């Protein structure tokens, strides 16, 4: 997300984006529970899912790699993309290779 695109965007969206960007820069996946804890959304699972969907939509609409593709559930399966997508590993590679910027 760009600063212009995030004008008026809730802080939790930006925080979640920044956490995912840092993981992508480190070329690591992140578990759902760790992401929830770092974002302060441990008790707000529905909100976390909604925010991840918004990030996915933003990436899709702006022709970016799907940043949420690096999110794994707590048993080690990828939750950021539907498991029915055959190109999920390639999408994660695209996320790791992209030059992301944080919002804060």
BELHUSUL-V191413 format. One record per residue. N is the residue number from 1. RES is the residue in three letters. D_CENTER is the distance of its C-alpha to the mean C-alpha in Angstrom with 2 decimals. Layout:
BEGIN
n: {N & N}
res: {RES & RES}
d_center: {D_CENTER & D_CENTER}
END
This chain:
BEGIN
n: {1 & 2 & 3 & 4 & 5 & 6 & 7 & 8 & 9 & 10 & 11 & 12 & 13 & 14 & 15 & 16 & 17 & 18 & 19 & 20 & 21 & 22 & 23 & 24 & 25 & 26 & 27 & 28 & 29 & 30 & 31 & 32 & 33 & 34 & 35 & 36 & 37 & 38 & 39 & 40 & 41 & 42 & 43 & 44 & 45 & 46 & 47 & 48 & 49 & 50 & 51 & 52 & 53 & 54 & 55 & 56 & 57 & 58 & 59 & 60 & 61 & 62 & 63 & 64 & 65 & 66 & 67 & 68 & 69 & 70 & 71 & 72 & 73 & 74 & 75 & 76 & 77 & 78 & 79 & 80 & 81 & 82 & 83 & 84 & 85 & 86 & 87 & 88 & 89 & 90 & 91 & 92 & 93 & 94 & 95 & 96 & 97 & 98 & 99 & 100 & 101 & 102 & 103 & 104}
res: {UNK & UNK & UNK & UNK & UNK & UNK & UNK & UNK & UNK & UNK & UNK & UNK & UNK & UNK & UNK & UNK & UNK & UNK & UNK & UNK & UNK & UNK & UNK & UNK & UNK & UNK & UNK & UNK & UNK & UNK & UNK & UNK & UNK & UNK & UNK & UNK & UNK & UNK & UNK & UNK & UNK & UNK & UNK & UNK & UNK & UNK & UNK & UNK & UNK & UNK & UNK & UNK & UNK & UNK & UNK & UNK & UNK & UNK & UNK & UNK & UNK & UNK & UNK & UNK & UNK & UNK & UNK & UNK & UNK & UNK & UNK & UNK & UNK & UNK & UNK & UNK & UNK & UNK & UNK & UNK & UNK & UNK & UNK & UNK & UNK & UNK & UNK & UNK & UNK & UNK & UNK & UNK & UNK & UNK & UNK & UNK & UNK & UNK & UNK & UNK & UNK & UNK & UNK & UNK}
d_center: {11.08 & 14.63 & 16.81 & 18.90 & 16.20 & 15.13 & 18.77 & 19.19 & 15.52 & 15.38 & 14.72 & 12.17 & 9.82 & 10.58 & 10.42 & 6.95 & 6.06 & 8.71 & 7.88 & 4.86 & 7.51 & 10.17 & 9.14 & 8.98 & 12.25 & 13.68 & 12.92 & 11.89 & 9.81 & 9.13 & 10.91 & 10.07 & 13.12 & 12.43 & 9.13 & 11.37 & 14.15 & 12.68 & 11.47 & 14.89 & 13.97 & 15.88 & 18.33 & 16.11 & 14.41 & 14.92 & 13.37 & 10.14 & 10.17 & 11.15 & 8.52 & 5.76 & 8.59 & 9.19 & 6.12 & 7.12 & 10.59 & 10.40 & 9.39 & 12.08 & 14.55 & 14.38 & 14.68 & 11.71 & 10.10 & 7.32 & 4.32 & 2.98 & 6.51 & 6.65 & 6.49 & 10.25 & 12.63 & 15.40 & 17.84 & 15.94 & 14.90 & 11.63 & 10.24 & 7.23 & 10.20 & 13.66 & 15.93 & 18.41 & 16.78 & 18.97 & 16.88 & 13.77 & 14.92 & 15.55 & 12.17 & 10.78 & 13.78 & 13.03 & 9.63 & 11.81 & 14.62 & 13.19 & 14.39 & 11.55 & 12.85 & 11.99 & 13.29 & 15.63}
END
